[in-house]
């Protein structure tokens, strides 16, 4: 319910902000990206979805249940491509329950696996976001009032990262959460988690940077900081795909530097990072189900 309220609020604010942008400025943003940069951004996003397979591999390592890479790649791509657009509860979690339970994992193991997936992402946000915001604090636009600045936010994020590292180093006793008994990841696994998530965020931020207008003069560090803020807020709100939330925050944080054409750039990024993988993910899921049904029918005969 809260996610729905936040989604409606974000869309209203986004429409209000977009109404101040002229059609010519929007078209200029759409056509101002060199085709080479657009192709390289698409390549980086494809590479990024390949890297996301590591999230599931690390989670399977945590619960000590290795699976063939082809299976992990299938569930990871379908889970992330649909989950990034429809949300964890509506798509990512049900898809993983369906596939992993079919391959012998128990319900408690799948819950632990999904928990580690989320922890991997947030560990990257804490480490990378804290470091970036401390060194490159984002200047908040007029009208956006926070009880503290983005540099303070960076200190908070880095403190969470250090706390997480300390817990993984010294705490070995499992935490009882309902019927689950989750233990902190081992230090080596924790380090790989944060590294993979940080590279994931760096690659996707680079893709966003590449689809900015060619005449925009903006430091990559500023785009990275704005992207990390937007992704963190979008994930925290649990609005499916961060739709409206991601666009609104990036527009607010980058409009003063990039100009009004940034809205078109964010739309291009939305299509490349969210819409196209969603289409491929749905096709992959349908093809797999048809193939699996044909195999089962052949076996039954």
N, C-alpha and C positions, 0 to 999 in steps of 0.2 A: 504493500500500500504506500509506504514511504517512497519507494522507488518511482511509483507512478506519479506521486505528487511532485517529486523533484524533476521528473521528466517533463511534465506539463509546465512547471515553472521555468525550466531551462529553455524550452521551446519558445515560450512567450518572450523571454528576455532576448533570445537569439533573433526572433522575428523583429523585435524592436530595434536591435542593433543593425540588422540587415537592412532595415528600411532607410537608414541614413546613407547607404551605399548606392551609388548610381549604377545603372545597367552597364554603362560603358566601362566603369571601373571593374565590375564583375567579369565582363567579357575579356577585358585586358588581362585579368589574372588567369583566366582559363587558357588564353592563347599565348601568354607570355612565357611559358615553360618550353625551353628547347626540347625537341623530340629525343635527342640523345640523353638528356637528363631524365626525361620521363621514362625511357627504356631502362636506364640504369636504376631508377627508383623501383620499377617493377621487378627487376632482377634481385635487388636487395630484399624486397618483401618476400619473394619466393625463397631466397636463402634464409630469411628469418623464420618462415614457417618450417623449413627443414631443421633449423636449430631448435625449434620448440619441441621436437621429438625428444630432446635431451631432458626436458621436464619430466616426461613419463618415465624415461630410463632411470633418472635419479630417484623418482618415487618408488619404482619397482625395486631398486637396489635397497632403499630404506626398509621395505617390508620383506626383503630377501626372497623375491619371487621373480626370477629371470624368465623372460619370454622371448621368442624369436623376434628379431628386429622388424621383419615385415609386418607382424601383428601390431607391434608397438607403434610403428610408423602410421599404420592405418587408423588406429584409434586416436592417436595424437592429432593427425591432420583433420580428421572428421570432427573430433571433439573441440579443437581450437577454432577451426573455421566456422563451425556453427555456434560454439559457445561465445566467441568474440562478438557475435551479432545478436544472439538471442539470450545470452546470459548463462551463468553457471547452473542455476536451478532449473531452467527450462531446457537446456540442451547439453552443456558440457558434462554435468553429473549423470543424467540419465543415459547418455551415450556410453560413458565409461562403465556404468553399472551393467549395461546390456552386454558389452563386449567382454569385459574382464570376468564377469560372472560366468559367461559361456566358456571361458578359458580356464576355469577352476579356482578363481579367487573368491574368498568369502566376503560377505557384506562388510565385516569389520575391516578387512584388509583394504577394500576399495575405499571406504571412508577415510582410512589412514592415508591412502595414496592421494586422494583428492585434497586432503589437508596439507600434504607435503607440496603438492602443486601450487597451492595458494601461498604457502610459506616461501617457496622458491621465488615467486614473483615479488613478494613484498621484501624479501631480503635484498634483492637487487635495487628496489626503490629506495630502501633505507640507506644502503651503502653508496650507491651512485647519486641518488637525489640529495642526500646530506652533503656529500663532497661538492657537488656542482653548485648547490644553492649557497654554500658557505663562500665559495670562491667567486661565483657569478650570481649574486642576489638579483632577482627580478624586480624591476621597478613596477609597483602596482599602479594601474591607471587611476585617474580621478574617479571618485565615486565608489571605489572598492576599498572598504575599510576593514582591516583585520586587527585583532588585539596585539599582534606582533608582526614584524617584517619577515620577508622570505629568508633572510639570513638566519634569523632565530628559528624559523621552520627547519632550515638545513641543520642547525645544531641539534634540534629535537630528533630529526630523522637519523643523524649520525649517532646520537646517543642510543636510539633503539637498535641500530646496527651493532654497536659495541656491546650492548646488553645481550643481544641475541648470541653474539660470538662467545661471550663469557659463559652464558648458560650452556652452550654446546660444549665448552671446554671443561666445565666443572660439574655439571649436573648429569648424573647417569641413572637416577631413579625414575621409573616410569610415572607419568601423571595419569591417574584414573579419571577418565572423562566418560561417564556412563559405563558402558560395557567395554570401552576401549581403554587401553593402557599405553599411551603414547610416550615415547622417550624422546628427548632432544636428539637431533641428528649428530652423528660423530663429527668432530672438527673438520676432517678432510671432506666429508660430504657437504658440510655447511659452506666451506670455502668454494667448492665447485658450484653449489647452488647460487651463491651470490655472484660468482663470476659469469655463469651462464645467463642469469637474468640481466646482469649489467650489459653484456654484449647484445642480448636481445633488445633492450631498450635503446642502446646506441645505434643499432642497425635501423630500427624503425624511425628513430629521430632523424637519422641521416636521410632516409627516404623522404620524410617530410621536408627537410631542408632543400632537397633537390627539386621539389615541385613548387618551391617559392618562385615568384617572378624573377626573370633573369636580371632585371635592373634593380632588384632589392639588395640593399647593402646592409646585411645583418650578420653579426657574429654567430657561428655555429653554436657556441656555448650558450648564447641567449635562447636560441631555438631549442636546444637540449633541455635547458632549465624550464622553459615554458611547457615543453612536451611532458616532462616528468611531473610537473604540477598538474597538468590536465589529465594525464593517465591515472595518477594517484587519486584525484578527486572522482574521476569517472568510475574507477573500480570500487572506491569506497561507497559511492551512492548506489551501486548495483543496478543502475539503469542499463538495460540490455544494449550492449555495444557502446555504452557511453553516449548514445545518440542525443545530440543537442548539448549535452554537458561538455563533451570534448571540444566541439566547435565553438561554443560560447567562450570557454576559458582561453583557447588559443587565439580567438579573435580579440579578446580583451587584452591579452598579454603581448601580442605581436602587432596589433593594429598601429600602434604609435611608431613602430620601427619600419615595418614592411609596408604599411599603408592599407587602404581598404581592400586591395586585391587579395589580401590574405584569406578572405572567406572562400574565394575560388580555389586557392591552393589547398585549403583544408578539405574542400569538397573532393578534389582530385585524390587526396590522400585517403579519404573515406572510401572512395571507389576502389582504389588499388589495394588497400590493406584490409578492408572489411567486405565489400560487396563481391568482388571477383573471387576471393577465396571461399566465400559462402556458396557461390554458384558451383565451383569446383568440388567443394565438400559435399554438397547435396547430390551432385552427379556421382561422386565416388561412393557415397552411402547407398544410393539406389542401385548402382551397378553391383556392389558387393552383396546386397540383399538378394538381387535377382540371381547372381551366380551361386550364392549359398543355397537358395531355394532349389535351383536346378540340381545341385550336387546332392541335396537331401532327397529329392525325388528320384534321382538315379539310384541312390543307395537303397531306398525303400523298395524299388522294383527288383 
